[in-house]
């Protein structure tokens, strides 16, 4: 019971600090904080759950050197606020831009993803991994493209 109160107090402090500094909560949350949030939500029987509008986006055939963008819609179909703590592409050529604020249950938000095809001829498949407060702690989706080599 004491541990539960301490964890709840820690989570409350994080959100209070985030609102005072005008920074997003996701910018201030550490991996340990995310684990505490997941544990508290699991104990309460409330978890964030992610649903994407698509699992894969195929850019089709693009010319080497092109920078292309797409958007994935992420919906929180769970019972707790969805926090995306970190978003990372499988290489530096893939850059995700997740929402900075928590996504309330029932709400959706876009995740923009850009892909720089410079130096990437041929068939490409890249993964974006999100660190979240969902049951398994991470979610993934993919982008694909067939990059035609630049003329030499």
Buried (B, 14 or more C-beta within 10 A) or exposed (E): EEEEEEBBEBBEEBBEEBEEEEEBBBEBBEEEBBEBBBBBBEEEEEBBBBEBEEEEBEBEEBEBBBEBEBEBEBBBBBBBBBBBBBBBBBEEBBBBEBBEEBBEBEBBBBBEBBBBBEEBBEEBEBBBBBBBBBEEBEBEBBBBBBBBEEEE
